[in-house]
Structures are given as structure tokens and as C-alpha cells.
């Protein structure tokens, strides 16, 4: 008897991942251990991101549990880990600070709906229009914002001096421990060591327990507690859209990274759809919302060797089990330990190669300017989505200006005929001064414009060609446009003579 073929690949259903793991005890063991190790790396960051967002640690932990479990079923990229993320926390933090936590649930629900809509509209394909300079600026600005969010833990009112050496110790452990072994996440070791020292020597420092209650049971359904009217929509819509855009950008960037690590392809639209569903479910359980986690995904895929959805599912379940059963211990974790973790997250997130002198010298000035402008806008507006949008617009303007200068016009006179050969891409920026590059008074009665080496892209170019013909007509000359390719000819034929 032959069995039906089971679908495979990055978008294979969760049932295939489970069956694949169950058929191989070794594979199942690897996936489960990878999930547990990833959960250990998730817990300290989930707590830290909760504090960045201005909510209780339980909120971030619940969010990580729900999102990881849901995305294991509906996500587009097996083994990619999604949870409560710093980028989303930074977006929702001002809303919670200014309007209260009651607006968190409807904001995350609306953000998830935006992600569903963007997924169905094929927004993943628009990633190709975000240039590398903006992507680099996005992660660099994210690192800067996460770092600035840690400053109150170091310089805040009433912070004892001992926090500084404890934070430095945590950073040193995170840097040095991987030299011994990478089997256990270094951030976890740093948290354990710093916590043990403060408990052993009775050091009085701010702890996680001071920031809010930790979970003692499974998450329960949380309804919407604010009026569903236009005023609420006005308050939550900008934050929800920003959270949706930022979450999708980080998720799709992470998916590209995993594609490169595993030499496979993922489904961008399904990832967008899955993130939307995960965030909606997370919101109704009181979560902060989230997206793919670059650091934890690398741990899961590269360090632990995970390849299926089982690892993501186990990671989510492990976060809940560990925090519920060990909530007393988690409450005693010093904030200094989590600050050390977040500082190293910033260091790992920041693209240091992009600011090396050699890189800056070789990089085109326009791209460097785009990167700087994007980072500055993000830092000063405290809004990642606004920075990315402005970065894309500025990048488009820089590109248009650059392309506008690569159009060339060659003039050749043969008796009673003058031929102009035009080379380059003709669009609104490059064709605006095209009419000024012809010698109307000096040319003979017959003019030929050869566009075999050019491409007509828009109505502005057709209008420029019409203007050239009209000016020659004033001098008693006739113009013939030749050499158009099929697409350019179609645009020219449809619009010529109808734009004035």
C-alpha cells in the first residue's frame, strides 16, 4: 500500500511538522530541546520588553506564549520564533503612557487586522521597495531606542550604585560565556548568576517583582474595556498601524534571514497573515502583541538546529510553564540583570558594519544620508514606522535625482535631416529638461528622435516629447519619433496629443 505524499517546504502545515518529528525520535528530541533552549532565551527579553512597554511582566510573558503557539500553526516560516518584541513594545509604549493600558487590547486587535489586510494586499512583495539603507537604519534605530529605554534602570531616581557593577557583570558573562559553551544561552546564565549574587549577599536592588505581578495560572480571555467609537479609533489607529508595519518589516526581515540560513524560501503573504492572527489572539488574552524575534530565531535555527514548527510550539509552551512554576524565582530577578541582557540585545541588533569608516567611505553619499535621516527621524519621533516611511520617500527622491542625470542626447546632422539619439530611462525627473536639449532654430526641416536606447515610463515624458514637436512646428520643422520598444510605444500612442 502506498501512502499519500505529505507536503513539505517552508509553508507545509503543522501536521506535517509533527508527523515528521514523530517518525524520528532523534529529530523530535532535537526540536523539543531547541524549543526549551529558545524559551530560556525568550523569558528575560519578554520581561524586559514588558517593562519597556509599561505593562506588567505577566503581559509580555503571556503574549510570548500565545503568539509562539499560534504562529506555530498559522505562520509561514517553520522554526521561526515570534513573541513579544522590542520593536512592538516601543510602538505601543507611548499609547499606554498617555491613555492607559485599557487601550492596549483594541490597539493590538486593530494592528492584527491591519496585518491581515496588508497580507491579503500582498504587502510582502513591497519589501523589495525598501532599500538596504532603510533596512539598516531600521535595525540601528531599533537598537538605539531599546538602549534609551534602559537608561532609567541605570540613571533613574533612587537607583543604587550597586546596579552598575551588577549590570557590568551581566554584560561580561553574556560576552564571555559563549567561549565556554553555546549549549545554554548566555543571557540565561547572566540572569542566574546576578540573581544568585543579590540573593546570597542580600543586595537591595530593584527587581522584576517591583514592576508588577507575575502569572500564577493560564491566561484568561480579556475583553475590550473602552468604548468602541470614533474617539477610540482616533486614539488607537495610528499606533495600531505603526505596530502592524513595524511588526511586518521585522518579521519579513527575519524570514529572509532564515531563508538564507536554511537555503529555502518562505511565504511572505502567509507570514503576514499568520502574524495578524497571532496578534489578534494575543490581544484577547491581554498580550502586548509581537512579531518575529531575530535573536531567538537564530538561536532556534542556527544554534539549536531546529527546522520544524514543533520547536516554535514547544518554545511557547515552555515560556508559560517555566514562568508559572518558577514565578517566585522570576520575581527576584534584579533589573540590573535584565538591563545587561537588553544592552547586549542592542549591541547584537545594531549593524556595526554600516558605521565603519571604510564602509562609509565606499557607500554612496545619498545612501548614507538616507540612513542617517531615517535613524534621526525614528529617534526624535520615537516612531519606527514614521522613520521607515520617510526613509523610503527620501531614498526614492535620491534615486530619482541620480537617474535623472544619466540621460544623454546625441545630435547628428545629415543634409536636410537631423537625428537625435536619446539614451536612458525617461520619467518625470529625467525628462523635465529634455525639451531644452534640442537646437530648434539651427536644425533643418526634418527632425528624427531615436529612442531605441531609451525607455518611456510615464506621462511626463510623453508631454515633454509633445512639447518638443510643438516647438519644432513653430520653426516649420516636422518631428518623427522612432525606435520605441513595445511598452514605450504603447504609452506614447495612448497619450501623445492628449496631455494639453
N, C-alpha and C positions, 0 to 999 in steps of 0.2 A: 504494500500500500504506500502510495506517495503522499507526502504532506504538502499542503499549500505553502507557497513561498511567503515568508514573512518579510514585510517591507523593512528596509534598512536605510541608513543615512541620517543626517542631522535632524530631519523632520519626522523620523519614524515615531509612531505612537508610543506612549509609556508602556503599554502591554508588551511591546517588543523588547524594550529595555529590561523589563522584569523577567521575561522568558529567557532572554539571552543570559542574564545573570544567574538564573536558577539552573540552567543547563551546565554551568561551570562553577563548582564550589570555589575555585580559586578566584574567578572573576567576581563572584558575589562577595567574597571576603575583601577583595581589593576595593570594591565600590563602597561597602559598608565602612571600612576603615577610613577611606578617603572622606566620606561624609562626616564621620565623627571628628576627624582632624580639622576639617573645614569649619565645623561648628565651633570648635575651640577657638579658632581664629575669628569667628563671627561675633562671639559673645562680647568681648571687650569693645569692639568697634560699634556694635549695636547700642551698647550702653552709652558710649561716648557720643554717638550721633543723636541719641535721645536728648542728652543734655544740651547739645548744640541747638537742637530744635526747640528746646524749652519745655520738654514734657518729661514725665516720669520714666525711669529706665524700663519699667514694665511695658510701656507703649512700644518702644523700639524693639524689645525682645519679642513681643507678640507679633509685631509687624514682620520681623525677620522669619519667624516660624511660619506664619500664614503665607507670605509671599513665596518662600522657598518651596513649600509643599505644593502650592497651587501651580507655580511655574514648572514644577517637575511634570505636571500633567498637560499643561496647555502651552508651554514655551516652545520656541522653535529651535533651540540650540541645546542638545543634550550635554550634561555635565557643567553647563554654565550656571553660576550661582547668583541668584537675585535675592536681595534682602533690603532692610532699612539702610539707606545710603546717605553719605555725607552731602552729596550734591542736592538731593531732595530735601534733606533737613535744612540746608542753608536757604532754600527757596521758601519753605513754609515757616521758618523761624520768625520773620517779621510779622506775618499774619497772626501767629499765636501771641506774639508780644503785644501787638496793637489791638487785637479784637478778642483774644481769649481762645482757650482750647476748644470751646464749643463749636467753633467754625472749622476745626480740623477735619472732621468726618465728611461734611459736604464738600470740602475742598478736594480731598483725596478722591472721593467718588467722582466728582466732575473731572478731575485730572485723568482718572482712569477712562472715563467716557471719551475725553479728548484723544487719548491714546488709541482707543478702539477706532474712532473716526479717522484719525491720521493713518492708522494701519490699513484701513479699508481704502483710503485715498492713495495708498502707495507711497507714503512719505519716506519709506526706507530707501526708495530709489533717489530721493532728493539728497541723500548723503553725499552723492558724487559732486553736488554743487557746493559743499562745504570744503574749502581748500585746506590744505595741510596747515597753513599758518594759523587759521582759525581753530582747527582741532588742537594744535599745540597750545595756543593761547587759552583754550577752554580748560585743559587739564592743569596748566600752570596757574590760572586764576582760581580754579577749584582748590588747588593746594594752598594758595595764599589765604583764601577765605577760611579754610579749615584751620590753618595756623592762627589766624587772628581770633578765631573763636576760642582758642585755648588760652589766650592771654589773661582773661580773668582768673583762670586757675593758677596762674603764676604771679600776677601783679594785682589781683583783686584785693579789696579791703578785707583785712583780717586774715590773709593767707600767711601762715607761719613760715619762717625762713627755711625750716627743715624740708619743706616741699621741694625746694631747688635741688638739694643733693639727692633726694629720692627720685626726682624726675631724671636727673643726670644718670643715676644708677640704672633706671629702667631703660634709658636710651642705650647705655653701654651694653646691657645684656642683649637687647634686640640686635645690636650690631655684631657682637662677639659670638653669641650662642650658635648661629648657623655654621661657624667654623668648626664646631664640635660635631653637630648633627643637625640634619634638617627633617628628621623624623617627627619632631614635635615643634609646633610653631613657636618661634622665639618670642612673639608678643605674649603668649600664654605664660611662658617661663618668667618673663619680666613681671607680669602681674602677680604671679605666685610668690616670687622672691620678695618684691616690695611689700606685698600684703603681709607675708610672714614676718618680715622685719618690724613692721609697725605694730603687729600684734605681740610679738615676742618682747619688744622693748617698750610697749605701751606708749607709742608715739601718738600724740593727739594731732591729727590732721583731718581735713575734710575727706569724707568717704562717699561711696555711692549711695549708701543708706541715707545720707543727708540730703540727697537730691530728690528723693521720692520713694514710694513703696515699690517693692518687687513683687512679681506674680507669685501667688500661692496656689493657683489652680489653673485649669484650662481657660483660654479666653472665652468671653461670652459676647453675645450679639449686642452691639451698641447702636442705638438708633440715632437719627438726626434730631438735635435738640434746639435748632434755631429755626425761625420761620422761613418757609420756602417762598420767598417773594423776590421782587426785583432788587431790593436793597441788599439782600443777602447775596444775590447773584453778582451785583456790582462789587461787593467786597471780595468774594472768593474767586471770580472768574480770572482776573489777571494772574493770581498766584497759581490757580489750577492749570492754566495754560502754560505758564512758565515751568511748573513741575512736570507737565507732560512732555514738553520739548526737551528739557534738560535730561529727564529720565531716559527718553528715547535716544538722545545723542550718546549718552554714556553707555547705554545698553548695546546699541549698534556698533559702537567703537569696540566694546568688549567682545562682541560676536566676531568682528573682523580679526581680533587678536587670537581667539580660539580657533577660528578657521585656519589661521597661519600655523598654529601650534599642532593641529591635528590633520592638516592637509585635506580638509573637507570644506563644503560650502553649507552655509546656514540659510534659513528663510527669513529675510528681513521683515516681510509683512506679517508672518506668523509670530515673530518675536514681538512686534509692536502690539499685535492683537493679544498675545499672552500676557504682556506687561499690563495692559489695560485691565484685563480680567483680574489679575493678581492684585492690583491696586484697589479695585472696587471691593473685592472680598476682604482685603486687609482693612479698608476703611470701616467696614461694618463690624469689624472686631476691634475697633479702636486703634488701629495701627497708623503709623505716620506715612505709610506709602514708601516706595523704594524703587530700585532698578537694579541692573546687573552690577556686581561688585568686582572690579578688576583684580584687586589683590587676592580676594578669596577664590575667584575663578582660577587664577594662576596656581594657587596652592592646590586646588582640587584637580586641575587638569595636568599641570606640569610636574608639581612636586609629588602628589599622591597617585597620579596616573589614572584618574577616573575618566571614563568615556561614555557612561550611560546616565539616564535620568535617576537611577537608583541612588547615586551619590548625592544628588541635589535634594531628593526626598529625605534621605537619612540625615543630611545636614540640618534641614528644617526641624525635623522631629527631635534631633539631639539638642538643638538650642532650647526648646521648650523643656525637655526632660531635665537637662542639666541645670537650668535656671530655677525650675520649680523645686527640685530636690535639694539644690545647694544654695537656695536664696539667702540663707543666713550668712554663708561664707561670702557670697557675692556682695552683700550689703556692706561688708567690712573692707572691700577693695578701696584703697586710697585713690583719690582723684589724681594724685601725682603719677600713679601707675598708668592710668588711662591717658593722662596728658602725654606721657612718654610714648605711648602707643600711637596717639594721634600725630605727634610731631614726626614720628618715623613714617606714618602714612603720608604726610605732606612731602617728606623727602623722597619717598618712593613714587609718589604721584607726579611730582614736578619733573618736567623734561629738561634735565640739566644740559643735555647736548645742545638744546636750542639756544642757550645763552653763552656757550663757549665762544671766546674771541675768534677762533678760526671759523666757526660756523657763521657768526655774524658778519665776518669779512666776506665770505663767499655767498651769503644769501643776498638776493636782490633787495635793494633798499625798500622797494614798495612792500614786499612780503614782511620784512622786519617791522615796517611801520604798521601794517595791519595787525601783526601780533601784539605790538605794544598798545595800540589803540584798544584792541579787544580786552586785554588784561586791565587797562586803566578804567574802561567803562564798567567792567564787572566789579572791580574792587570799589569804585566810587558809588555805583548804584546798588551794590550788594545783590545783583540780579544776573545770574548766569545766562538766562535766555535773552535778555536785552543785549548783553555783550556779544553773544554769538550772532544775533540778528544784525547788529551794527557792524560787526566784523565781516560778515558776508557781503553787506552792502558796500563797505569801503573796499573790500577785495574786488568786487565786481567793477567798481569805478577805476581802481588801479589797473585792472586787466583791460578795461575799455580804452583807457588812456594809452596803455602800452601798445595795444593792437592798432590804435588809430594812427600810429606813426610808422607802420610797416607797409603802407600802401604806396606804391610807386607808379609814376606816369611817364612813359617814354614817347617822344614826338618824332615822327619821321615824315618828311615831305617828299612826294614823288610827283613832279609836274603839277597837275591840277587836283591832286589828291593828297590829303594829309591824314596819316594814320596815327592814332594814339593807342598805345598798348598799356592797359591798366593791370597791375598785379596786386593781389592781396584780398583780404576779407573786407567787403564793403557793408557797413552798417551805420547806424546813426552817428557814431563818434568819428569813424574814419571817412565818411562820405560828406560830412558837413562842409568841408573846404574843397571838395572835388571840383566844383564849378570855377574856382579861382585858378586852376592849374592848366587852363586852356588859353591859347593865343587867338582870341576871336577876331581881332582886327587884322592880323597878319596872315591868317590861314586862307587857302583857296576856297573855291565854292563847294568842293566835295570834302566831307569830313567823315572818317570812319573811326569808330571807337571799338577797339578789340578787347573784349572781356574774357578771352579764353583763359587768361591767367588770374582771373578774379572770380569772386562769388558774391551774388546779390542776396542779402539776408533780410532786408526789411523795406518798408515803405519809404523811409527817409532816403535810401539810395535811389529808388525809382524817382522820387521827387527831384533829387539832385540831377539825374540824367535828363529829366524833362526840362529842368531849368537850363541845362547846357544846350539842349535843342532850341529852346526859345531864344536864347541869346545869339546863337548862330543864325537863326531865322531873321533876327533884326539886322544882321550883316549880309543877308541874301545868300546864306550857305545852307546846304542840306546835310543832315546827320544820319548815319546808319550805324546802329549798334549790332555788332556781330560777336560770335564766339561764346554766346551764353550757354552754360550747361543746362540740362533739362529742368532742374529745380529753379535756377535763376530765371530761365526763360518763362516759366510758368508764372512766377511772381511779377516779372516785368510786363508780360502780356496782360495779366489781370488788372494791374494798377496804373500802367502808363496812360497818361492823358486824363486821369480821373482824380488827381490829387490837388487840383487847383480850381 
